Amino acid sequence: MSEFKYEIIKTVGVLSENAKGWKRELNLISWNGREPKYDIRDWSEDHEKMGKGLTFSEEELLNLKDIVNDLEK
């Protein structure tokens, strides 16, 4: 498996935490030195290990926000 780099630019918020201490977070992350994107995934406490996640451009995240806001209606 090829190696990749990531840098968490900003932690936006924590969505949940499981019994093992892993947190599902929304972060702004640069993957392999690319333009940062918004990312939702589970992280270990030290951010050394991660689960599978979803990555969104700013436009996609805003569209998701609109969809979630429509759920409330």
MIMI-762709 format. One record per residue (C-alpha): residue number from 1; residue in one letter; x negated, y, z negated. Coordinates in Angstrom, 3 decimals, decimal comma, padded with zeros to 6 digits, always signed. Last residue first. Layout:
N
ATOM:i:aa:xx:yy:zz
ATOM:NUM:a:X:Y:Z .
...
This chain:
73
ATOM:i:aa:xx:yy:zz
ATOM:73:k:+038,663:+021,303:-007,875 .
ATOM:72:e:+035,678:+020,005:-009,867 .
ATOM:71:l:+034,542:+017,716:-007,070 .
ATOM:70:d:+034,161:+020,789:-004,832 .
ATOM:69:n:+031,299:+021,993:-007,066 .
ATOM:68:v:+029,508:+018,692:-006,421 .
ATOM:67:i:+029,789:+019,182:-002,648 .
ATOM:66:d:+028,594:+022,797:-002,896 .
ATOM:65:k:+025,600:+021,730:-005,005 .
ATOM:64:l:+024,775:+019,002:-002,491 .
ATOM:63:n:+024,765:+021,619:+000,290 .
ATOM:62:l:+022,421:+023,757:-001,828 .
ATOM:61:l:+020,130:+020,752:-002,315 .
ATOM:60:e:+020,151:+020,035:+001,420 .
ATOM:59:e:+019,179:+023,650:+002,207 .
ATOM:58:e:+016,361:+023,578:-000,375 .
ATOM:57:s:+015,045:+020,380:+001,215 .
ATOM:56:f:+015,927:+017,224:-000,669 .
ATOM:55:t:+014,067:+014,152:-001,934 .
ATOM:54:l:+015,771:+011,115:-003,440 .
ATOM:53:g:+014,151:+008,690:-005,831 .
ATOM:52:k:+012,580:+005,347:-006,495 .
ATOM:51:g:+011,003:+005,044:-009,906 .
ATOM:50:m:+007,932:+006,781:-011,209 .
ATOM:49:k:+004,774:+006,097:-013,175 .
ATOM:48:e:+002,076:+008,575:-014,261 .
ATOM:47:h:+004,584:+011,263:-015,297 .
ATOM:46:d:+003,413:+010,890:-018,933 .
ATOM:45:e:+006,888:+010,057:-020,282 .
ATOM:44:s:+007,693:+007,738:-017,392 .
ATOM:43:w:+009,671:+009,275:-014,549 .
ATOM:42:d:+013,048:+008,487:-012,962 .
ATOM:41:r:+013,905:+010,271:-009,714 .
ATOM:40:i:+015,485:+013,416:-008,247 .
ATOM:39:d:+013,300:+015,529:-005,944 .
ATOM:38:y:+013,411:+019,054:-004,603 .
ATOM:37:k:+010,825:+019,727:-001,941 .
ATOM:36:p:+007,379:+021,349:-001,963 .
ATOM:35:e:+005,660:+021,960:+001,401 .
ATOM:34:r:+003,081:+019,250:+001,977 .
ATOM:33:g:-000,060:+018,488:-000,027 .
ATOM:32:n:+000,591:+014,738:-000,104 .
ATOM:31:w:+004,013:+015,225:-001,739 .
ATOM:30:s:+004,640:+018,663:-003,277 .
ATOM:29:i:+007,333:+018,411:-005,923 .
ATOM:28:l:+010,143:+020,641:-007,227 .
ATOM:27:n:+011,709:+018,562:-009,968 .
ATOM:26:l:+015,124:+017,188:-010,906 .
ATOM:25:e:+014,548:+014,583:-013,574 .
ATOM:24:r:+015,717:+011,140:-014,636 .
ATOM:23:k:+013,727:+010,509:-017,798 .
ATOM:22:w:+011,975:+007,335:-018,939 .
ATOM:21:g:+011,865:+006,943:-022,718 .
ATOM:20:k:+012,506:+003,185:-022,802 .
ATOM:19:a:+016,091:+003,694:-024,020 .
ATOM:18:n:+016,935:+005,822:-020,970 .
ATOM:17:e:+016,872:+009,597:-020,557 .
ATOM:16:s:+019,241:+011,739:-018,506 .
ATOM:15:l:+019,540:+014,664:-016,078 .
ATOM:14:v:+016,357:+016,508:-017,077 .
ATOM:13:g:+015,829:+019,903:-015,466 .
ATOM:12:v:+014,040:+022,095:-012,942 .
ATOM:11:t:+010,530:+020,819:-013,620 .
ATOM:10:k:+008,315:+022,929:-011,380 .
ATOM:9:i:+005,333:+022,316:-009,101 .
ATOM:8:i:+005,046:+018,604:-009,802 .
ATOM:7:e:+002,064:+017,623:-007,693 .
ATOM:6:y:+001,984:+014,414:-005,714 .
ATOM:5:k:-000,661:+012,354:-004,014 .
ATOM:4:f:-000,334:+009,168:-001,993 .
ATOM:3:e:-002,212:+005,901:-001,761 .
ATOM:2:s:-001,393:+003,395:+000,941 .
ATOM:1:m:+000,000:+000,000:+000,000 .
